[in-house]
Amino acid sequence: MQFINQPEAADDEEWWDRFKELLDDQNDWPTRYTFKFIAPAGRLDDLKSVFGDHTVRVRESSKGNYKSVTAHLRMSSSEEVVAIYEEASSIDGVISL
């Protein structure tokens, strides 16, 4: 998975720590958090499974090669948000927005 402005590898843990701090600064937990991803069409089911039984909105790209996925979930902490991103990051080709 690729994040806009995320460094490639070595500073991964440091990046996640800064991201959690930012989440904590900007949110009062619990809160409704919006997740947005783009996935290759063949990875849609993998990405949807990250959200379990929660409803997700899926939109198809003009050529149908990619799907955008939006989910609104009630999160209790920055750790829960990061856990979703980390699970999605294990799926090849997924981009976080």
C-alpha positions as CSV (number, residue, x, y, z in Angstrom):
1,M,0.0,0.0,0.0
2,Q,1.2,3.5,-0.7
3,F,0.5,6.6,1.3
4,I,0.9,10.0,-0.2
5,N,4.0,11.6,1.5
6,Q,5.0,8.3,3.2
7,P,8.7,7.4,3.0
8,E,9.7,4.2,1.4
9,A,11.0,1.8,4.1
10,A,13.5,2.5,6.8
11,D,11.5,5.1,8.7
12,D,8.3,3.1,8.6
13,E,7.8,2.8,12.4
14,E,8.7,6.4,12.9
15,W,6.2,7.4,10.2
16,W,3.4,5.4,11.8
17,D,4.2,7.0,15.2
18,R,3.9,10.5,13.7
19,F,0.7,9.5,12.0
20,K,-0.8,8.3,15.3
21,E,0.2,11.5,16.9
22,L,-1.4,13.5,14.2
23,L,-4.6,11.4,14.5
24,D,-4.7,12.0,18.2
25,D,-4.1,15.7,17.8
26,Q,-7.0,16.0,15.2
27,N,-9.6,13.7,16.7
28,D,-11.5,13.2,19.9
29,W,-11.9,9.4,20.3
30,P,-14.2,7.7,19.7
31,T,-15.0,9.3,16.3
32,R,-16.3,8.4,12.9
33,Y,-13.2,8.0,10.6
34,T,-13.3,7.9,6.8
35,F,-11.0,5.5,5.0
36,K,-10.3,5.9,1.3
37,F,-8.4,3.5,-0.9
38,I,-7.8,2.6,-4.5
39,A,-7.3,-1.0,-5.4
40,P,-6.7,-3.0,-8.6
41,A,-10.1,-4.6,-9.6
42,G,-8.8,-8.1,-8.8
43,R,-8.0,-7.1,-5.2
44,L,-11.4,-5.6,-4.3
45,D,-12.6,-8.5,-2.3
46,D,-9.3,-8.6,-0.3
47,L,-9.6,-4.9,0.5
48,K,-13.3,-5.2,1.4
49,S,-12.5,-8.0,3.8
50,V,-10.3,-5.5,5.8
51,F,-13.6,-3.8,6.8
52,G,-15.4,-7.0,7.9
53,D,-19.2,-6.6,7.9
54,H,-19.1,-2.8,7.6
55,T,-20.6,-1.2,4.6
56,V,-18.2,0.2,2.0
57,R,-18.8,2.3,-1.0
58,V,-17.2,1.1,-4.2
59,R,-16.7,3.1,-7.4
60,E,-15.2,1.8,-10.6
61,S,-12.6,3.6,-12.7
62,S,-13.6,4.6,-16.2
63,K,-11.8,1.6,-17.7
64,G,-12.8,-0.7,-14.8
65,N,-9.2,-1.6,-13.9
66,Y,-9.4,0.0,-10.5
67,K,-11.9,0.4,-7.7
68,S,-12.1,3.2,-5.1
69,V,-13.3,2.1,-1.7
70,T,-14.6,4.4,0.9
71,A,-15.6,3.3,4.4
72,H,-16.9,5.3,7.4
73,L,-16.2,3.4,10.7
74,R,-16.5,4.4,14.3
75,M,-13.0,4.2,15.7
76,S,-12.0,4.2,19.4
77,S,-8.3,5.2,19.0
78,S,-5.5,6.0,16.6
79,E,-4.3,2.5,17.1
80,E,-7.5,1.1,15.6
81,V,-7.1,3.4,12.6
82,V,-3.5,2.4,12.1
83,A,-4.4,-1.3,12.3
84,I,-6.8,-0.9,9.4
85,Y,-4.1,0.8,7.3
86,E,-1.6,-1.8,8.2
87,E,-3.9,-4.6,7.2
88,A,-4.7,-2.9,3.9
89,S,-1.0,-2.4,3.3
90,S,-0.5,-6.1,3.0
91,I,-2.6,-6.1,-0.2
92,D,-0.6,-5.7,-3.3
93,G,-1.4,-2.6,-5.4
94,V,-3.6,-0.9,-2.8
95,I,-3.1,2.9,-2.5
96,S,-4.3,4.9,0.5
97,L,-5.7,8.4,0.0
